[in-house]
């Protein structure tokens, strides 16, 4: 497992720690002209859960991989938070925004891995 894949694992563990749902890892490495290698997409049920998931991801990636995000955007209203880890972009949605933007299907050429929800 390379460093980027280990970072994806730390990100998904951070999401699962706060009970994020509908986790999808989109592997974009075989698609030309992409801004990153992976998207990690999930949803939280409330703005406070979306924020908690983002905080958990920061904590897991710092502790496990000694990496901080280059940028985090969207925390003000917490409907859609994007976290930039250079080779990985994390998207944390509220359900309505997730349904509206449906970014998994914009990247359906990517290899999509769906992680089971943890209750």
C-alpha positions in Angstrom: 0.0 0.0 0.0 1.5 3.3 -1.0 1.5 6.6 1.0 -1.6 7.9 -0.8 -3.5 4.7 -0.2 -2.5 4.8 3.5 -3.8 8.4 3.6 -7.1 7.3 2.0 -7.4 4.6 4.8 -6.7 7.2 7.5 -9.4 9.5 6.0 -12.0 6.7 5.8 -11.2 5.7 9.4 -11.8 9.3 10.5 -15.1 9.3 8.7 -16.2 6.0 10.3 -15.1 7.2 13.7 -17.9 9.9 13.5 -20.4 7.6 11.9 -20.2 9.2 8.4 -22.4 7.4 5.9 -22.4 6.4 2.2 -18.6 6.5 2.0 -17.3 6.2 -1.5 -13.6 6.1 -2.6 -13.3 7.2 -6.3 -10.0 6.1 -7.8 -9.2 8.7 -10.5 -5.7 7.5 -11.3 -6.7 6.0 -14.7 -8.6 9.1 -15.9 -6.7 11.8 -17.7 -6.5 15.4 -16.6 -7.8 15.0 -13.0 -6.9 17.4 -10.2 -6.1 14.5 -7.8 -5.7 10.8 -7.6 -8.7 10.0 -5.3 -12.0 11.5 -4.2 -13.4 10.4 -0.8 -17.1 11.2 -0.5 -19.4 10.8 2.4 -22.3 12.4 4.2 -23.3 13.5 7.7 -26.8 14.0 8.9 -26.4 17.5 10.3 -24.0 20.5 10.0 -22.5 19.6 13.4 -21.9 16.0 12.3 -20.3 17.2 9.0 -18.0 19.4 11.1 -17.2 16.6 13.5 -16.3 14.3 10.5 -14.0 17.0 9.1 -12.3 17.4 12.6 -12.0 13.6 12.9 -10.3 13.3 9.5 -7.8 16.1 10.4 -7.0 14.2 13.6 -6.7 10.8 12.0 -4.5 12.0 9.2 -2.3 14.0 11.5 -1.8 11.1 14.0 -1.5 8.2 11.5 0.2 9.8 8.5 1.6 13.1 9.9 -0.3 15.0 7.2 -2.5 18.1 7.4 -4.9 19.3 4.7 -3.7 22.1 2.4 -7.1 23.7 2.6 -10.6 23.1 4.1 -13.6 24.9 2.6 -17.3 25.0 3.5 -17.2 24.8 7.3 -19.2 28.0 7.7 -22.5 26.4 6.7 -21.3 22.8 6.7 -23.6 21.7 3.8 -20.6 20.6 1.7 -17.1 20.6 3.2 -14.2 20.0 0.8 -10.8 19.0 2.2 -7.7 19.2 0.0 -5.0 16.7 0.7 -3.3 17.4 -2.7 -3.6 13.8 -4.2 -6.9 13.3 -2.3 -10.0 15.6 -2.2 -12.5 14.7 0.6 -16.2 15.8 0.1 -18.4 15.7 3.2 -22.1 16.5 2.4 -25.4 16.9 4.1 -27.9 14.5 2.5 -29.7 17.2 0.4 -26.4 18.6 -1.1 -25.2 15.0 -1.6 -28.3 14.1 -3.6 -28.2 17.4 -5.5 -24.5 17.4 -6.6 -24.3 13.5 -6.9 -20.6 13.8 -7.7 -20.0 10.0 -7.7 -21.9 9.9 -11.0 -19.9 12.7 -12.5 -16.9 10.4 -12.1 -18.5 7.1 -13.1 -15.5 6.3 -15.2 -13.5 6.1 -12.0 -13.2 2.9 -10.0 -15.7 3.4 -7.2 -15.3 1.6 -3.9 -18.3 1.7 -1.5 -17.6 1.2 2.2 -20.3 -0.2 4.4 -21.9 2.1 6.9 -20.9 1.5 10.5 -23.7 1.9 13.1 
